[in-house]
Amino acid sequence: MIYDFLAYCFIPAASVWFAGTSGWMSSNFSILRNSGRWSAIFLAWGIILLLCFSLWFRDISRSLSGPRTADRLARGAGLILAAALFTPYLPDQFPRLSRLHFYCAFLSPVLFMAGLLLLLLRFRQVSRCLARRFLLGFWFVVLFSLILLWRGSMVTSALEIFFSSACSILLRRLHKRTAALG
């Protein structure tokens, strides 16, 4: 019940709330975080997101037998996202740390999606029909994220809201489905 609340309500609502009314296509969470007033809230949101994704990913992976490459990718993505959360993005004051933050913030979702794809390919061995729906959802998230990245010419709040919300829902649904399969 708490997982459903976090996936379907808290993570999407907190993402939208954090972005606020700022230009979703001209700003991003890193800029908003370093504006001063939202830093603690942003870190709490990021830690909850990391915790949920890690627990769901671990449970799904355990229920599906196979190589642990997906787990390693997800753990790496989590560690890299944690580094991004705690590294400031203040290009004028800390150019090197800001560059590190950028690379971590960009690499983390790429590794996460690679791990998720491997999980979905394992799930396809268990249930081909169900996996097809999840793979369609996966490719929709990838395609729409790329469209948002292209339209904004940068990682935008709109992209971050969509990606975190869509992945939260997709991962939670997969989590529930694999738990139901036993």
C-alpha positions in Angstrom: 0.0 0.0 0.0 2.8 2.5 0.9 4.6 1.5 -2.3 1.6 2.3 -4.4 1.2 5.7 -2.7 4.9 6.5 -3.3 4.8 5.3 -7.0 1.5 6.7 -8.1 1.0 9.8 -5.9 4.1 11.0 -3.9 6.8 10.8 -6.5 4.8 12.4 -9.4 3.2 15.0 -7.1 6.5 15.9 -5.4 8.2 16.1 -8.8 5.6 18.6 -10.1 5.5 20.5 -6.8 9.3 20.8 -6.8 9.4 22.1 -10.3 6.6 24.6 -9.3 5.5 27.2 -11.8 9.0 27.9 -13.2 9.5 27.3 -16.9 9.5 23.6 -17.1 11.3 23.7 -20.5 13.8 26.4 -19.4 14.9 25.2 -16.0 15.8 21.9 -14.3 15.9 20.4 -10.8 19.6 21.1 -10.4 19.1 24.8 -11.0 16.0 24.9 -8.7 17.9 23.0 -6.0 20.7 25.5 -5.9 18.4 28.5 -5.8 18.6 28.0 -2.1 15.1 27.5 -0.7 14.4 23.9 -2.0 17.7 22.2 -1.3 16.5 20.0 1.7 13.2 19.2 -0.1 15.1 18.2 -3.2 17.4 15.9 -1.3 14.5 14.3 0.5 12.7 13.7 -2.8 15.9 12.2 -4.3 16.5 9.9 -1.4 13.0 8.6 -1.4 13.2 8.1 -5.2 16.5 6.3 -4.8 15.2 4.1 -2.0 12.0 3.1 -3.8 13.7 2.4 -7.1 16.4 0.4 -5.3 13.9 -1.7 -3.3 11.6 -2.4 -6.2 14.5 -3.2 -8.6 16.0 -5.6 -6.0 12.7 -7.4 -5.4 12.0 -7.8 -9.2 15.5 -9.0 -9.8 15.3 -11.6 -7.0 12.0 -12.9 -8.4 13.5 -13.4 -11.8 16.4 -15.8 -12.1 19.4 -14.9 -14.3 22.6 -12.9 -14.4 23.0 -10.0 -12.0 24.1 -7.5 -14.6 20.8 -5.6 -14.3 21.4 -5.3 -10.5 24.9 -4.0 -11.0 23.6 -1.4 -13.4 20.9 -0.3 -11.1 23.2 -0.1 -8.1 25.7 1.9 -10.2 22.9 4.2 -11.3 21.8 4.7 -7.7 25.3 5.5 -6.5 25.9 7.9 -9.4 22.5 9.6 -8.7 23.4 9.9 -5.1 26.7 11.6 -6.1 24.6 14.0 -8.3 22.2 14.8 -5.5 25.1 15.7 -3.1 27.3 17.5 -5.7 26.4 21.2 -6.2 25.5 22.6 -9.6 26.9 26.1 -9.4 28.9 26.5 -12.6 30.2 30.0 -11.8 31.5 29.1 -8.3 32.4 25.4 -8.8 32.9 24.6 -12.5 34.5 21.2 -12.0 31.9 20.0 -9.4 29.2 21.3 -11.7 30.6 19.3 -14.6 30.7 16.2 -12.4 27.2 16.9 -11.3 26.0 17.1 -14.9 27.7 13.9 -15.9 26.4 12.0 -12.9 22.9 13.3 -13.4 22.9 12.3 -17.1 24.7 8.9 -16.7 22.5 7.7 -13.8 19.2 7.4 -15.8 21.0 5.9 -18.8 22.4 3.1 -16.5 19.1 2.7 -14.8 17.3 2.3 -18.1 19.9 -0.2 -19.3 19.4 -2.3 -16.1 15.6 -2.0 -16.5 15.8 -3.2 -20.1 17.8 -6.3 -19.0 15.2 -7.0 -16.3 12.4 -6.7 -18.9 14.2 -9.1 -21.2 14.5 -11.6 -18.3 10.8 -11.0 -17.6 10.0 -11.8 -21.2 11.3 -15.3 -20.6 8.8 -15.8 -17.8 5.7 -14.2 -19.5 6.1 -13.2 -23.1 2.7 -11.5 -23.4 3.0 -9.5 -20.2 6.5 -8.5 -21.0 5.4 -7.1 -24.3 3.3 -4.5 -22.5 6.1 -3.5 -20.2 8.6 -3.3 -23.1 6.2 -1.0 -24.9 6.0 1.2 -21.8 9.8 1.1 -21.5 10.2 2.3 -25.1 7.6 4.9 -24.7 9.5 6.3 -21.7 12.7 6.3 -23.7 11.2 7.9 -26.8 9.2 10.6 -25.0 12.3 11.4 -22.8 14.4 11.8 -26.0 11.7 14.1 -27.5 11.7 16.2 -24.3 15.5 16.4 -24.3 15.5 17.4 -28.0 12.7 20.0 -27.5 14.4 21.6 -24.5 17.9 21.4 -25.9 18.9 20.4 -22.3 17.7 18.3 -19.4 14.6 20.2 -18.3 12.2 20.0 -15.4 9.6 18.6 -17.8 11.9 15.8 -18.7 12.8 15.1 -15.0 9.1 15.2 -14.0 8.1 12.8 -16.8 11.1 10.5 -16.4 10.9 10.1 -12.6 7.1 9.7 -12.6 6.9 7.3 -15.6 9.7 5.2 -14.3 8.2 5.1 -10.9 4.9 3.8 -12.2 6.4 1.4 -14.7 8.8 -0.1 -12.1 6.0 -0.4 -9.5 3.7 -2.1 -11.9 6.5 -4.5 -12.8 7.2 -5.0 -9.1 3.6 -5.9 -8.5 3.4 -8.2 -11.5 6.5 -10.2 -10.7 5.4 -10.5 -7.0 2.1 -12.0 -8.3 3.9 -14.5 -10.4 5.5 -15.9 -7.3 
